[in-house]
């Protein structure tokens, strides 16, 4: 049985998932094909995974190639972990949005920057799905690429390939809520449904008892740690996945209250080093430019953080290889290898996965990518129908889905107008700039992404 890692030069993910694979001792002999267009990074990933396999003596034969079709040929599972054009492209998109008045921090899921990343990644994802139709039509496409919802949707709507998406947001949220409540995270049970990066914690229990009353009681002590999500919880009644750093970008209520994001941090006093749990240096908003509702929302953005993390991890791993140090092997919070293990061995698991909505959440659009509990076993993936979301939660999800839908339609039908429509419908952009400014931003992003956009969009300025 063959597993293909596409984008394996993204070695942080590749290394973690390979360690997860090595954590299971009841798998049969496997073939693992590593593929990336960057031969240098691919070679490091191959070394790391080879070392993991040597430590654990797992029966996995590894091959590495820059040829995508060769990696896909005969695969049973295809794990997507690529970032076309890299962090540099995302940085340019984020900075363009900031320069044109849309206060962007993440730029990988929604907002005009997320729309452009969606077009770039979904174009590649659709091409990979079409390759899979030729050389591994029965394989499961397993997506880690953001924007998660758009990339899963393009596979399920634009090809005959089965696609599923995995995100660690729910597990990170469990750990965080457990820390707020002062309990071990394994004792916390959650009922959750929604869309990727906006999955609602509809039930929260500690040892069978409702834990929401205790969480609300502790708000004065913990609100400053996650101000946006607690504000959303107070408004809707429910906590939501993803950090305040992320969530503020998917809603129209927060970031537009503050002064320009792009301020040189070293010239600004009062760093907020706690937001996002990265130790990132962020800038407190100031009155009157700042808001009084959520005083701790950062005005920094996270590209520099990711670059520092990636650079540090890259150097650390290379030094480990040079010193021939042992690699850490333990099962991570990621769902990908659990899915493969359940499919191969028949061990049933219920995981929160991204699948096309087939009535699983009745008050969200059919076909949209939803994040719901899914039972996985030898016979496949079986999404569990959920009750309707509370209407405020559903309405906020639908606003995001409208943007996702336009991007998917743009790529499927090669329609530049749909890209512009996605920006028009975006909650944050609509709160931050007017229609003339939106058109200017759209044109500026086409210039920013010159040379990396599909031909049908590259020269489609308005």
N, C-alpha and C positions, 0 to 999 in steps of 0.2 A: 504494500500500500504506500502511496506516494503523497507527500505534503510539499507544497510549493510556497516559499516565502517570496513575495514580489515586493521589491523595495528593501531587500535585506541589508543594504548599506545603511539603513536606519537601524544601526546596530543596538541601540538601547532597547528597542522593542524586540528585535531579533534575538538578542541575548536573553532577555527576560523570558520570552516564549520558549526558547530552546531549553532554558533551565526548567521551565514548567514541564516540558515534555520529558526531561530526564527525571523528574520527580515521581513519575509513574513507573512501577516495576512490573506491570502486568500487560504491557503492550507487546504485540508481535514485532518482528523485524520490519523496519520502515525505511523508506527512501526519503531524504529531505533535500529538496532542490532549492538552493539559494540563488536569487536573481537580483541584479541591480545594474544600472547603466554605468555606475562609478566602480571601475575595477579595483581601485585602491581600497576604498571602504569595504567593498565586498570581500577582499582578501583578509582584512582584519576580522570581519564577522566570521569567515570560514575558520580562521585560527581559533577564535574564542569558542565557537561551537564545537570544534574538534577537541578542544581541551575539556569542555564540559562532558562530552561523550566519553573521553578517555578516563575521566575521574569516576564516572558512574557506570562505565562498562555497559552502556545501553546498545542494543543492536540496531543502530541507525547508520545507514550509509549516506554520506553527505557529498553532494556535488555542488559546484558553484559555476555560474555562467552569466554572461551579459546578454544572452539570447533568450528573450521572453518565451517564445514558442517552445524552445527546448525545455525550459523549466516547467511549462504548463503541460507538456505532453504526458498524457496518461495519469494526471494527478487526480486524487480523490478529494483533496482539500486544498484550496488556494487562499492563502492568508495575505491580505493587502495591507502594506505598511509604508507606502511611498508618500513623498511630498514633492510633487513635480515643481521644479524650479527653486526648491529649497526655501529656507527661512528668509533669504534675501528678497525674494519676490514678495513674500508676505510683509516684510518690513516696508518695502516701497509702497504697497497698497495701503497699509496702515497710515504711513506718513502722509500720503496723498489725501486720505480721508480727513486727517487732522487738519491739514493745511486748508481744506475747503469747508471746515466747520462741523464735521461729524466726529465727535470725541470718541475715537476708537481705541480700545485697549487690547483686544484679542485678535479679531479679524479672521477667525477660522471657522465660524459657524453662521453668523448672520451679519447684518450691516452691509454697506456697499463693499467693504473689503471681503467679507465672507461670501458675497455674491460672486465677486471675481475669482476668489479661490474655488468656489463651487463650480464655476464654468471650467476652470483649468483642470481641476481634479476629476470632475465628472466626465469630461471629454476623454481623459486617459482611462478612467474606469470602464466606460462603455467600450472602448477599443479592446481592453483586456477581456471583457465579457464576450465580445465577438470572437476573439482568439479562442476562448474556452469553448465556445460552441463548435469550433473546428476540431480541437485536439483533446478536450476533456469535458464533453457535454454533460456528464452526470456529476461533475464535481460540485462541491459546495463552495461558493465564494464567501469568504469570511473577512469582513471589512473592519479595519481600524482607522481608516483615513477620514479626516474631517474635511468638509462638513459631513458628518456621519449620515444624517437623514438624506441629503441629496445624493450621496454616492450609493447608498443602499437602494434608493428609489430608482435611480437610473438603471441599475442592474435588473431590478424586478420588473420595470416598465419597458425597458428597451432591449431585452434579450430573453432567451429561453433558460438562462442560468438561474439557479436558486441562490438567493443572496441573504445573508444575515449580518447584522452589525453588532459589535461588542464594545461596550464602554465601561470604564471603571468608576464612573461618576457615582453610581449608587453605593458601591462598596466604600468609597471615600466618604460619602455622606453618612453612612452607617457609623464609620469610625469617628467622624466628627461629632455626631449627635451623642454617641456613647460617651465621648469625652465631656460634652456639656452636661450630661446627666450623671457623670461619675460612675459609670458601670462598664464592665467588659463588653466590647463590641459584639462578641459572640452570643451575648445574652439578649441582644436587641433584635426584635423581629419587626419587619416593615412590610406593609402592603404598598406597592408603588406602581404607577402607570402614568403614561403621558407620551412625550416625544423626547428624543435625545437632547440632553442639556436642559430639559424642562420636564423632568419626571417628578410627579407629585407624590409626596409621602402621605398617602391617604390613611394609613394606619401605622401607629408607632407603639410597640408594646415591649415592656420589660418583664420577663417572667410571667407573661400572660396578662399583665395589667396595663391599661392605657397609660402611656408615658407622656402624652401631650400635656396634661395638666401640670406635671412636674417641670417640663421644659418651659412652659409659660411662666411658672413661678420663678424660674432661674433667669428670666430675661434680663433683669437689671444687671446681673453679673456677667452675662455672656454676649449681650447685644452688640457690643463694640467689636467683637471678633468677627462677626458676620452680619454687618448692618443691613445690607440689601435683602438678604434672604429672610432675616427676621422681620423686616418691614413687609415683605411679600406675605409671610406667614400671618402676620397680624391682619393684613388686608383680606386674604383669601381663606384663612383658617388652616393652611397647610404649608409645610416646609417643602422646598424644591431642591433638586440636585443642582450641582455646579456652584462654584464659589460666588461670592458677591462680585468679584472681579469679572466673572463671566456674565452672571445674571443681569447686571446693570446694562449690558450691551444688547440684551434681547427684549428690553422693555423701554417705554418712552419716558419713564418717570424720574430717572436718577441722574445720568451723566450730564444732561443738558443744563443742569443747575449750576455747573461749575465753570471756572475759567479755563482757558486753553490748556489742553493736556500737555502740549509740548513745551515744557519748562525745563531748563537745564537743572537737574537735580542737585548738583553740587553748589548751586547758587541759591537754593531754597532751603530755609530752615524747617525743622519740624517734620523730618521724615516719618512716615508711617511704615514701619518695617514689619508689621504683622499681617497685612492684608495679603490674601492669596496663599498664605502659608509657605511662601518661597523665601521669606526674608528679603523681599524686594524693597528697594528704596522708592517709596511712593510719596506723593506730595499731598499734604492736607489741603482741602479747599479753604479759602479765606473769605470772610465776609467783607464786602457785600457780594463779591463774585461767587463765593461758595454758598452752599445751602445750609440750612439749620436743621433739616429733617434727618439727614444722614451724614453727619460731619466727618466720618472716617472713610468715605469712599475714595479710593486712590485716584490720582490724576496721572499716574504713570501708565506705562503699557509694558507688555511682558515679552516683547521680542528679545530685548537684551537679556532678560532672565533666562529664556530658553537657550539663547546662544551661549551664555555662561555655563549653564548646566551641561549642554551638549559638549562644549569644548572641554570642560573639566572631566566629564565622564570618558570622553574619547582619549584624553591624555592618561587618565588613570588606568584604563584598560590596556592601553599600549604598554605602559610601565609594568603592569601585571604580567603581560606576555613576555616582556624582556627579562623579568626576574623569575619567570616560570612559577608564579604564585598560583595557589589553588583558587578556583572560581567558586563563588557562592552558588549552591544549588538548593533552592527551596521553592515551594509552590507559591506563586504570587497571587495577587488579587485579580489578575486578568482571567477572562472567561474562555479565551480561545482554545487552549489545550484541553480544558475540561470538556468542551464540546466534542473535540476529536476523541478523547478518551471514552466518553459516553457512547458515541457513535460506533466505535470499534469494539468496546467490551460489553456494551449493553447496560452499563451502570447508569441508572436514571438520575438525572439532576434537574432541578428547576432553577433557571437563571433568568435575569432580566436582559432581554435581547431586543434588537431592532429588527422588525419584520414589517412587511406590507400589511396595512390594516384591511382585514376581511371581516369587519364587524366586531373586532376584538375590543375596540373602544367605540361604542355606538355613536357618540356625539362628536367624533372626529372623522374627517373625510375618508372614504374608502380609497385604498391604494396608497395613501400617504404612509410614510414610515413612522410607526409607533413603537414605543419601548414598553414592553409588557412581559410578565412572567411567561417563560416558555419551558416546557418539559422536554428534555433531550434524552433519547435512548437509541438503541440500535436501529429502530425503525424510522428515526428522523427527528424533526423539530415539530413540536406540537404547542402552538401558542394557546394560552388560556384566556377565554373571554372574560372581560372585565365589566363591571357596571359602568354606566355613564360617569364621566368626570363631573365634579361639581362645576357648575356653569362658568364661574369666573376663571377657573383653571382651564377649562376647555376653550374658552374664548381667547385667552392668552396664547394657548397652543395653536389655535387656528390662525392667529395673526402671523405666527412664525411659519406655519405650513403654507400660507399663501405665497410667501417669499420663496420657499423651497420649491413649490410647484412651478413657479415661473422660471426658475433656473433649470429645472428638469425639462420643461417644455422647450426652453431656449436651446438646450443641447440636443434634445431629440429631433427638433425641427429646424435646427440651425437658424434661429430667429433672433436677431439682435434686439428687436423691439421688446421681446420677453425679458431680456437682461435689464433693460431700462425699466420695464414694469416692476421687476423684482425690487429695484431700488426705490421706486415710487411707493411700494407697499411696505417697505421696511419700517418697523416701529421707531427705531432710534433715529434714522435719517429723517423721517417725516416730522419728528419732534424738533430736530436740530436746524434744518434748512428749508428754504422755500423751493418752489418748482424750478425757477430759473437757476438757482444754485445747484439743484439736483442735476440738471442738464449739464452744467459746467463741470460738476464732479464726475459724472459719467464719462464725458469726453476726456477729462484729465486722467482717469483711470485707464482708458484705452491707450493714452500716450505712455503712462507709467508702465503698462504691461506690453509695450511694443516688442514684438519678436517672440512672445511666449503665449499668445492667444491663438485659438483656431482661426483659420482664414476667413470664415464667414462673419467673424466679429471684429477682426483686426482693423478694418477700415470703415466701421459702421458708426462714425460719429454723428451726432444729432445737431 
